[in-house]
């Protein structure tokens, strides 16, 4: 059967609601980042926050994917938004009572991340059911625009709102944006896929079998497995930088200046999103992944070259633009190669493999910068005569060194994987799947 009429329209309605929600989350996220830095000045505190978000996304993904394939996608998306809204409301209550502590954030972010481990595969499979294959690259670009616009508008807007309505007011706005997201989901319908795999034919399919099916699906397609190994490898590098953006930016300017710089990064995401939405990425999608990966490494090198906030902002603009092309090409490739009725479990296993390395480096990053690299990159420090002679010494140079070293690592790893034919030819070696919609009761009577 063909996809339902208006499928792209339905996708756009859902996308709009998630975009508004992402804008609100961006406001509260940036404001909380400043709040944490002002109270701790520690890269380690940011490492724990990133871990609180990352670990559930890794650990719960395989189970979440199998359950997403069992349950109604629309209801899952509504429940995930509701849980995130409840976490935001809890933070607001703690703020109003002057009781908010850093450890509260760790717990609440952990809970929201569990919901996110369900939301991502549910949104991915819903997109596949609604959007024609030739438009998946564009849909992938549109999906990223929520984060892009959030990164563009939220930091500068949050700085203004912080002065005018305070942190409490920002969280009220965030709660209202969650209501918009839920409202859009309440007015649409998402078709369920036709069941095609043998696990689904069992009367009482085992959750473990469904999780195992996701693993086997990837292991049987070597090109996709190699792609995942590549992503997991570069994510090992990116894990070092994830908790260091806010400390690096705030070491180079005040909160308002850092907010403007973050907005420049967001502009790069918006440009990349618009480009992918209009263009859809290269026809050979693996080239969109690997070529972007190489230039992504170059952008990270530039991040650390000089203690100039404008240079970091420009490098961040390029980084975000390239990253959106990479993510859009990767998502479109996976959607085209994976049957929609098993995408929940396959994509969740995919997420588990891709991100299983990042918590390791994120755990190391904060203490490494606070105790080793930053002291070494101060004037007269142990690294001042070597790395300091290249990128400078002083505040934030420990974080900057991490960015540049990660950039070298990512570019070299990308070149190595590009030389593997099985990965380079994944677009043609693995056949695209056929999309079928489960017949409705009315269809069955035709």
N, C-alpha and C positions, 0 to 999 in steps of 0.2 A: 504493500500500500504506500501511497505518497504521504508526505508529511502534511499535517493539517493546514488548511488555508489560514493565513495570518500568523504563521509560526514566527516569522521574523518580527512581526508587530508585538507578539506576546513576549518574545525575548527582550525587545526594547523596553517594554513596560517594567519587566523585572530588573533589567539593567539600570533603569532610571532610579528605581527605589534603592538599589544597592549603592548607586553613585551618591545619592543624598546621605545615606547612612555613613558611607566612607568619609564624606566631608565632615560630618559631625565627629566621627572617631578621630579624624586627623586633628581637629581643633583640640579635643581633650588630650590626645596623645602627645602633641607638642607641648601643651601647657604643663602636663605632668612631667615631661622630660626636663623642662626648665626647673620645675619644683624639686625634682630629685637631685639635679646637679647643684642647685643652690644649697641644698642641705648636706650633700655628701662630697661633692667635687671628685667623686671616685669613678673610675672606669669599671671597677669590680661591681659596683651597684648596678650599672647598666648591663653588665654581663649576666647577672642573676635575673634581671627583668627579661632579657632576650631568651635566656634558658627557660624561664617560666612559660614563655610563649611557644618556644620551639619544641621542648620535650613532649608535651601532649600531642602536638602535631605529628611527631614521629611515632610515638608509642601506640597511639590510638588509631592511627590511620588504617591499618589492615582490617581491624574489627569494624571500624566505621564504614569502610567501603563495602564490606559484605552486607552490613545492615542497610545501607543506602539502597542496594540492589533489591532488598526485600520490601522496603517501606516506600511510601508515597513521597516523591521528591519535593513537592510543593510544601507538604506539612513539615518535612525536615527543615526546609529553609525558614519557614515561619518560626519553628521551635528554636533554631539557632539564633535568629535575631532576638527572640524573646529572652534567651539566656544572657546574651551579650548586654541587652538593655537592663536586665536585673543586676548584672555586675556593675554597670555604670551607675545605676541608682544607689547601690550599696556604697560606692565611693562618694557619691554626693552626700549621702546621709552622714558618713564619717567626716566629711569636710565641714558640714553644717554644725556638727557636734565637736569640732576641733579635735578629733580623735584619730585622724588618718596617720598611719605609720607606713614606712617603706614595706614592711613585711605584709601588710594588708594588700598592697599592690601585687606582690608575688602570688598570693593565693588567688586573688580575683582574676588576674591575667591568666593564671593556670586554668581556671574554670572556663573562661572565655575561649581559651585555646582548644579545650576539649570540644566545645561547640563548633569551633572552626574546623576541626578535623572531620566533622560530618558535613559542614556547609560546602567545603570545596568540592568533594566528589559529587554532591547533590547538584550543585550549580553546573559542574562540568557535564554531567550526563543529561541534565535538562537542556543545556545548550545544544548538545548533539541531536536531541529529539526534536528541537524546534527549528534549527538552522540548516539549510542545504549545505552539502559538503563543500561546494565551491565558495561558500561564504564563511566557512569556519575560521579562516585567517582573519577576516574582517571582524567576526564576532569575538575572536580572541583579543583583538585590539580594543574593541569596545569594552570588553570585560575588564581590561586593565585601566580604563580611563577613570574609574572611580578612585583608584589609588593615585592616579596621575593628577587629577584635579585636586584631590585632597592635599597632595604634596605641594602643589602649586599655590593654592589659596590658603590652606589652613595655617601654615606657620606665621605669615604676615598678619592674617586676620586674627589669629589667636593672640598675637602680641598686642593688637589694638583692643580686642575684647577683654584681655586680661586687665588692662588699665581702666576700662569703662564699666564692665559688669563683674569682673573678678572671676576666679577659678570656678566658683559655684555656678555663676551664670553660664559659663562655657559648658558645664556638665548638664545643665537644663536643656541647652540647645542640642547637645548630643542625644539626650533621651528623646526629644521631639523628632530627630532624624530617624531614629529606630522605628518610630510609629509610622513614618512615611514608607519605610521599607516593608513593614508588615502589611500596610494597606494595599500596596501594589500587588503583593502576593495573594491577597484575599480576592482580588478581582480577576485573576487569570486562571487558566487551566493548562496543565503540563501533561502531554500524553505519556503513557507508560509504554516501554518497548516490548516487542514480541519476544518471548522467552525462546532461546535457541540452544542453550548448553545443557548437557546431560544432568548436571547438578540440579537444575531447576525442575527436572522431570520427576525427581524423587518426592515421595509423599511428605516426608519430614527431612528436608535437606539439613545436613550438619553445618553449623557455623564454621567449624574448622575446615570442612571440605570447601566451603565457599571462599574462605581466605586462601586455602591452598591452591584453588583454581586460579586466583589472581597471580600467584607466584609462578605456577606452571605456564600460564599464558605468556608471561614475559620470558621465561627461560626457554620456551619453544621458539622464540623469535629473537635470534641472536643479535640482529641489528638494533632492536629496541633495548636489549640488555646492555649492549655496548654504549648506547646513548645514555642510559641510566648511570653506568659506571663513570662516564665522562662527567655528567652533571654532579654526581656525588663527589668526584675528585675536586672539581673547581669549587663546590660548596664547602669543602674542607678549608679552602683558602678564604672564601667569603665569610665563613664563620668567625674568623679572627677580626674582621672589620665591622660586623653587624653591631656590636655594642659601642663602637668608637666614634660614630658619626657625631652625636651630640657633644661629647667631650672635645672632639677636634674642632668643631665649629665654634663652640663657646670659648675655646682657648684662643681663637683668632679674632673675636669680636664680642660685643655684648649681646643680650638676648634679642634685641630688635634687629641688629645686623645679622645675627645667625639666622633669624627667621626669614629675612630677605634672601639670604644665601640658600636656605632650604627651598624657598619658593622658586629659585632659579633651577634647582634640581627638578622640582615639580614641572616646570615649563618643559624641560627635556622629556619628561614622561608624557606630557600632553602631546608634544610634537610627535613622539614615537607612536603614541596611540592613534593619533589622527592618520599618520602615515600607514600604519597597519590596517586601520579601518577602511581606508580608501584603496590601498595597494593590495593588501592581503598577504604580503611577503613573497619571496621568490618561489617559483614553481617547484624547484627542488628544495624542499623545506629544510633538509638537513644542512644545506649551505647557509640558510638563514641562522641556524643555531651555531655552527662552527665558526663562520666568518665573524659573526657578532661576538663570539666568545674571545677571539683573538684581540679584537679592538677594545673589548671590555677590559682586558688586561692592561692595555696601553693607557686607558683612561685612569685606572687605579694607580699606575705608576706616577702619572701627572699629579694626582691628589697630594702626594707627599713631597713634591719637589721643592716647594718654597712655602714659607709661612705667610702666604697672602690669601686672604679670604676670597678675593675675587677670582683667583686662579683655581681654588678649590671649587668654587661655585661653577665655573666654566667646565672644569673636568667632570663635575657632578651632572651638569646638563648633558654632556656627551654620554656619560655612563648610563643615565636613565633612558635616553633615547635609544641607545644600542640595546639595553636590557629589554626594552619593550618589544623590539624586533625579535630578539632571541626567544623570549617567552611566548610571543604570538606564534612564531614558526614551530616551536616545540609542541605547544598545545594543539595546533591544527594537525600536526603530524600524528600525534597520539590519537586524536579523535577520529582521524581517517583510517587508522589501522586497528582500532579496537571496536568490537561489537558493542552497541549501546547498552544491551541488557546486562553486560558484565563490566561496564566501565567503572562502576562504583568500586568494586573490589580490585580491579586492575589498576585504576588510577590511585587508589589508596596505597597499594603495595608499591606502586611507582613513587608516590610521595615519600613512603617510608625509606626506600632505598636511596632516593635522591637527597634526603635530608638527614640520614642517619649519621653522616660524618660531621655535620655542622655543629652539633652540641659539643663535640670534643674540643674543637678549636675555640668556640665561644667561651667554654669553661676556662680555658687557658688564657684567653685574651686579656681580661681585666687585670688579674694578678700580674701577668707578664708585663703589661704597660706600667702599672702602678709601682711595682717593686724592682723591675729590671730596666726596661727600655727608657722610661721617662727620666729616672735618675741618671742613666748613662748618657742621655742626650741633653742634659743640662751642661752649661759652660763648665769645663774642667772634668766632665764625667768620663766614664770609661769608653764611651762610644763617640765622644765629641770629635776626636781627631780622625776618625774613620768615616762613619756614616754622617756625622755632624758636619764634616767638611763639604759634603755633597748637598744635604738638604737643610742645613742650618741647625742651630741648637736653641733651647729655650722651651717655654710652655707649649705643650701639644706636639712636640717633635717626636716623642715616643710613639704616639698614635699615628703620626704621619709616616714614620718608618714602616709600620705594619702595612699601611695601604700600598706603599711602593713595592715592598717585597712580595705581597700577595699579587700585585699586578704582574710582576715578572713570572711568578709561578703559574698564573692562569694562562698567560700567553704561550708559555713553553708547553704546558700540558695540552692546550688546544692544538698546537702544531703536531704534537705526537699522535693525538687521536685522529686528526685529519688524514694522517698517513695510513689509516686502517681501512681497506676497501669495504669490508663488511659494514662498517658504520657509514662510510661515504655514500654507499649505494642503497641505504635503507629505504629510500622513497620507492625505488623500483623493485627491490628484492622481496618486499612484503606487500601483498595485494591490499588495496583499499576494501573495507567492509561494505556490505549492502545494508542500508538503513530500512527497517520495517517497523511500522507502527502496529501495536496490538489491536486487533479488531474490536470495535465497540459492540454492544448488544444490537444496535441498529444495523451495523455493518454485517453482522452474522445472519441477519434476515434477508439480505439482498440476494 
